[in-house]
Amino acid sequence: DGASDAAERNVISGNTLHGVAIFGGASGNAVAGNSIGVGVGGTLDMGNSGYGVYLDGANNIIGGASAVFANQIAYNAAGVAIVSDGERLQELLRAGPRGRR
């Protein structure tokens, strides 16, 4: 499932723009179980130069219903952006342990 344990986490850090960017009104995406803006150990500042997560669409999920799907998002130039072109957003942003998203 890509998020069951630390060995499956993606490390998305040090990019010149956003860590994760979903554009064009995309829907049905999940951003779960990632380390965004930090190193493998979760403490080293390796922030992205833009948003940790930039989302332009509807019916997407950041995080999930259990702590397994929590993202660690830190040290980016900006946090999380959820943008819409006038549509009603139905994004799900859930906090995991210690406020992780």
C-alpha positions as CSV (number, residue, x, y, z in Angstrom):
1,D,0.0,0.0,0.0
2,G,3.0,2.3,0.0
3,A,2.5,3.4,3.6
4,S,2.5,0.4,5.9
5,D,5.9,1.1,7.5
6,A,8.8,3.5,7.5
7,A,10.6,1.5,4.9
8,E,7.8,2.2,2.4
9,R,7.8,6.0,3.0
10,N,8.8,8.3,0.1
11,V,11.3,11.1,1.1
12,I,10.3,14.1,-1.0
13,S,12.8,16.8,-0.1
14,G,15.2,19.4,-1.5
15,N,13.2,20.3,-4.6
16,T,13.4,23.7,-6.2
17,L,9.6,24.1,-6.3
18,H,6.9,22.1,-4.4
19,G,7.5,18.7,-2.8
20,V,4.2,17.2,-4.2
21,A,2.2,19.1,-6.8
22,I,-1.2,17.9,-8.1
23,F,-2.5,20.2,-10.8
24,G,-5.2,20.5,-13.5
25,G,-8.3,19.7,-11.4
26,A,-7.0,16.2,-10.7
27,S,-9.1,14.1,-8.4
28,G,-8.9,10.8,-6.6
29,N,-5.3,11.1,-5.5
30,A,-3.8,10.2,-2.1
31,V,-0.7,11.8,-0.6
32,A,-0.1,9.4,2.3
33,G,2.8,8.0,4.3
34,N,5.5,10.4,3.0
35,S,8.3,12.4,4.6
36,I,8.1,15.8,2.8
37,G,10.8,18.4,3.5
38,V,12.8,16.2,5.9
39,G,15.5,13.6,5.5
40,V,15.1,9.8,6.0
41,G,15.3,10.1,9.8
42,G,12.5,12.7,9.9
43,T,14.5,15.4,11.7
44,L,17.0,16.8,9.1
45,D,15.9,20.1,7.5
46,M,15.7,19.3,3.7
47,G,12.8,21.6,2.9
48,N,11.4,22.1,-0.6
49,S,11.6,25.7,-2.0
50,G,7.8,25.9,-2.5
51,Y,4.9,24.2,-0.8
52,G,5.3,20.9,0.9
53,V,2.0,19.9,-0.9
54,Y,0.3,22.0,-3.5
55,L,-3.1,20.6,-4.5
56,D,-5.4,22.0,-7.3
57,G,-8.4,19.6,-7.6
58,A,-11.2,18.0,-5.7
59,N,-11.7,14.7,-3.9
60,N,-8.1,14.2,-3.0
61,I,-6.7,12.9,0.3
62,I,-3.7,14.2,2.3
63,G,-3.0,11.7,5.1
64,G,-5.6,9.1,6.0
65,A,-7.8,7.5,8.6
66,S,-5.0,5.9,10.5
67,A,-1.6,7.0,11.7
68,V,0.0,4.7,9.1
69,F,-1.0,7.1,6.4
70,A,0.2,10.3,8.1
71,N,2.7,12.5,6.2
72,Q,5.5,14.3,8.0
73,I,5.5,17.7,6.4
74,A,8.1,20.2,7.7
75,Y,10.8,22.8,6.8
76,N,9.3,23.7,3.4
77,A,9.1,27.4,2.3
78,A,5.3,27.0,2.7
79,G,3.1,24.3,4.2
80,V,0.1,22.9,2.3
81,A,-1.9,24.8,-0.4
82,I,-5.4,23.6,-1.4
83,V,-6.6,25.6,-4.4
84,S,-9.8,25.5,-6.4
85,D,-11.1,27.2,-9.5
86,G,-14.5,28.0,-7.9
87,E,-15.4,24.4,-7.3
88,R,-16.4,23.1,-3.9
89,L,-13.3,21.4,-2.5
90,Q,-13.8,18.1,-0.9
91,E,-10.2,17.5,0.3
92,L,-9.5,15.4,3.3
93,L,-6.6,16.7,5.5
94,R,-6.2,14.5,8.6
95,A,-3.8,14.9,11.4
96,G,-1.9,11.9,12.6
97,P,0.2,11.5,15.8
98,R,1.8,14.7,17.0
99,G,-0.1,16.8,14.4
100,R,1.5,15.1,11.4
101,R,-0.5,15.4,8.2
